[in-house]
Amino acid sequence: MRGSDSYNESLFSTVRLEDFVPANHPLRPIRAWMNEALASMDEGFSAMYEADVRGGRPSIAPEKLMRAMLLQVLFSVRSERQLVEQINYNLLFRWFVGLAIEDSVWNHSVFSKNRDRLIEHDVVIELFNKTVEMAQAKGLLSGEHFSVDGTQIKAWAGHKSVRRKDGSDDDRPPDDWRGERRSNDTHESKTDPDALLYRKSHAAPALPSFLGHVVTDNRHGLVVNVQATPANGTAERDAAATMLDELPVRGPRITVGADKAYDTRGFVQACRDIGATPHVAQNLARTGGSAIDGRTTRHAGYGISQRKRKCIEQCFGWAKVIGPIRQVMVRGLYKVDQAFTLTMAAYNLTRLRNLAGVSV
């Protein structure tokens, strides 16, 4: 017997959002770890709203905002407007954020305003640190063998926004720059002054960019430190030395794998000053020769570090294909750094889910 094509909405419903999410859904462990991290950050959340405790309407719960921001990275949602729209009708998103079926979703502009408050209080950095602590508690970090590398992050600015700092070309059309020599000393982007012209190779064009740097643990490729900087010729080595000195988890003696760009006497000496053995790829074509000699390369550990350091490209690939790091949609170094840190926190949570059944 054929059923009728009718629709009758019940006045009351007893169905829970929990019932729509499969027991083996990959978001379930991520949500559990996220809730664990957010619960440990409760004191910091309370301090953020102390100034508003005397009155006013309750704000959006920061825990819900953090879960929504994580969803935006995990599902490659390109904008906050689209994210709010998805949360409104996507039951999986509602469940992850912590909204009931009948709860109204906040406006995208309100979401942006409250998110800026989280960034101001470095909540994203705290979340990233919590993912590192989780990995350490599960025994997934070696604390002894690391790799460093950097990647170009295209700024939310175009070539037409790059103008002379002295304003001498203000009367010219923004696209009339062909044949003109431009450099960071004489030009800057009017859209994002923090972005600098940068290219990864002689065959690539110079684009307004930032640089993102990470330190990964060689055992499972988890990110243990992260930083975004202006794009200049020495930023990769300078940031790497700083991050290695500030590692949250490290033994008394560590090794550091890196590519040929780090084969300079300054970086090698900086590593040795902080008790790190530099397992840097030799750049024999460099003027003056390599800063790494046979005293380092003769050990078997050097070859292992050179093989393991290539795993660092996985987090960059994930951040650019799944995450929003190929070209960030925020402006200013501080916001770019927060976006990059949040993306690496999401990457760590994804890796933790994949490594949940690994015995170490």
Secondary structure, 3 states (H helix, E strand, C coil): CCCCCCCCCCCCCCCCHHHHCCCCCCHHHHHHHHHHHHHHCHHHHHHHCHHHCCCCCCCCCHHHHHHHHHHHHHCCCCCHHHHHHHHHHCHHHHHHHCCCCCCCCCCHHHHHHHHHHHHHCCHHHHHHHHHHHHHHHCCCCCCCEEEEEEEEEECCCCHHHEEECCCCCCCCCCCCCCCCCCCCCCEEECCCCCCEEECCCCCCCCEEEEEEEEEEECCCCCEEEEEEEECCCCHHHHHHHHHHHCCCCCCCCEEEEECHHHCCHHHHHHHHHCCEEEEECCCCCCCCCCCCCHHHHCCHHHHHHHHHHHHHHHHHHHHHHCCCCCECCCCCHHHHHHHHHHHHHHHHHHHHHHCCCCCC
